[in-house]
């Protein structure tokens, strides 16, 4: 439990700080005055004034914000819009969009740097054979006597040549499968019961095994291209999932809130530094993508308001912005509560 808590605080702290630092440094580069740089939600641990900016760290690591002078944001502060040259509303559209998107940019850059470093240090993971690398404790495979290092020969009398064959044959299996494995030069047959799990809108069968992963060395070019490919594929998958939700084809059960992320943080930390760093990269991309969505309170929602103001050639009334932020904040908090409820149910089950 302590590992889970500490790893979650580490993941959340790193990603939130980097995201908010992106907004902060972009604001300073464009000449905007930053009133507050806050990590976490109250109660506060400490507060320190440095120049014109108040830096604060709070106990609840579920978010943060950079309060820029002359901007109506999640702080709900509508005071102080005077038209001074160092205020948000005094800057041009390009500068505003740059500042608002800088957090997302930093999230993606963080993931790219981590992935490049991991690839150069550890290599590229490959599955070269249908060999079991891990047997999950308490699952059917362990109960049937399968162990790490067993090489799968056949499943239900169908030959297995690569790990994709293993996944395919178990996925479509019935309540049990006849598995032939090679262990220390000897062929062994085991009857393994299967479990049914949800995978999107469908279900598939599993027995609780993972493949043996081998790593091969890679050069800088391959590391860079692989990092960008991972970010692109993750973004595309998340976009497809959001699209499915909008069209009614997805389910909120597939989302993970703070509870789910905390459990996954602990699990990845227990698997070692490489897996933990990879998890940070994945969460960083996910947070970056979600923040750029055109939803009130999120960075994408602020960008939409800026673009609307540029089209209508006048500022949106402050009261209207406050209402939009309040409605968005309520909807976001409600979503977090619902997703966390499902996370807790999954944990109890």
Secondary structure, DSSP 4 states (H G I P E B T S, - for coil): -HHHHHHHHHHHHHHHHHHHHHHHHHHHHTTPPEEEEEEEEEEEEEEEEETTEEEEEEEEEEEEEEEETT---TT---------TTSGGGS-HHHHHHHHHHHHHHHHHHHHHHHHHHHHHH-EEE--SSBEEEE-TTSHHHHTT--TTPEEEEETTEE--SHHHHHHHHHT--SEEEEEEEETTEEEEEEEE-EEEEETTEEEEE-SEEE--EEE---HHHHHHHHHHHHHHHHHHHHHHHHHHHHT-S-GGG---HHHHHHHHHHHHHT-HHHHHHHHHHHHHHHHHHHTSS-TTSHHHHHHHHHHHHHHTSPPPHHHHHHHHHHHHHHHHHHHHHHHHHHHHHHH-
